[in-house]
């Protein structure tokens, strides 16, 4: 499992503090627009920075959903979704080019 490997690497390296959330990549603070989850994650991280006196791995209590079924489809590319993903990527590239032409920048 990829997540286990990431935690194995963190353990092996002996990082001083590590707060792990078991959410999809790209969501380090929690679900988008869930300010309560994000604030709690930040509070946990700050508490860890203050309280850790030895290398420690701590887990947030959050789950992406009640079911773990999202893991089966997350980042999956196969014949059933390949064309839809290609079209979504092309649309994203076109939007980024249009925004660049307007002088808009990503923050």
Secondary structure as GFF3:
##gff-version 3
##sequence-region A 1 107
A	DSSP	alpha_helix	2	13	.	.	.	ID=ss1
A	DSSP	beta_strand	17	20	.	.	.	ID=ss2
A	DSSP	alpha_helix	35	51	.	.	.	ID=ss3
A	DSSP	beta_strand	56	59	.	.	.	ID=ss4
A	DSSP	alpha_helix	70	73	.	.	.	ID=ss5
A	DSSP	alpha_helix	82	101	.	.	.	ID=ss6
###
